[in-house]
């Protein structure tokens, strides 16, 4: 099946399911797409059990397997969605809460990674699953970061005070980049010491020393941020000297694609590059390099790109249950992982806030909203799918998918009443 045919199916289903949700379910758009796609997937599985000769599930799975979820999201869609999210962010609000954002994105992610890794290693033993500590830590690294796509889509339906929204958005945008870097480092350590083939994630011939880990982290994180800053400045200077709306939209599009491709080629963090470039263009570029007409065209274009890609992504999350269904034997440990990730999220929020509360004041109800509103999404699934094929990939993928579904559907649908009760 051609790329165009697959794209036509995904966009067509996104439009159809979006229409059904709008007319009948009235759920938030992205959550509605996940719910309808999930119900459709379960219905296909059920139909195949009743009438196995029809093989509808086999046909649908065949189409889904032609879509490399990790490649599609991490090396394509994510660059556009992160840039669009950062482009619309208020940099002045980010700057005001930069200490909180930085500490929660870095320290909070590390706390959560080790808390989840330790707890899941213990639980795996109780459930009779042979999961080494380093691979439990891999799961902790991929599930710890809050997903900026899921969190930013949440703000379209839930009104959160501006200061709290800035901190949640900033944390999700930056801890995504930090989390991917931590995941890359932990997987590299697992592969270097576990005797497992390198696969797509990369590998190292021998064991990694402390200096190797520091260098890998600095290159990924620091290099990605620097690349995004340089690219953002080049794009800003290019747009500053002209006033041609269609060309300036094209410049921003080229900026995203070229910068992300460079980040991948140079083994730097593409997500961090996109966030930094988006913040630069969305604030300095919009303010000083664009006319009113250009500003409206650029922001409208990226809003539409973000909405379309969001719809396709959340549709895919719901349909991926057909691919992940083979790991149904891990359902109990997946259910146990849900409270583990929530407790780890609580630690990753309360510890940094306890440290920072002497210097900063926080909105009433900030702690419970930050904990419950820290949604996981497609990035965690994509990272799990990127793992090399070994005996640990299937359970990690199943557990990840269970946590993500709970996060998007249950947490996503209950954040609004929580905010109304705790904040207002």
Order of alpha helices (4+ residues) and beta strands (2+ residues): alpha-alpha-alpha-alpha-alpha-alpha-alpha-alpha-alpha-alpha-alpha-alpha-alpha-alpha-alpha-alpha-alpha-alpha-alpha-alpha-alpha-alpha
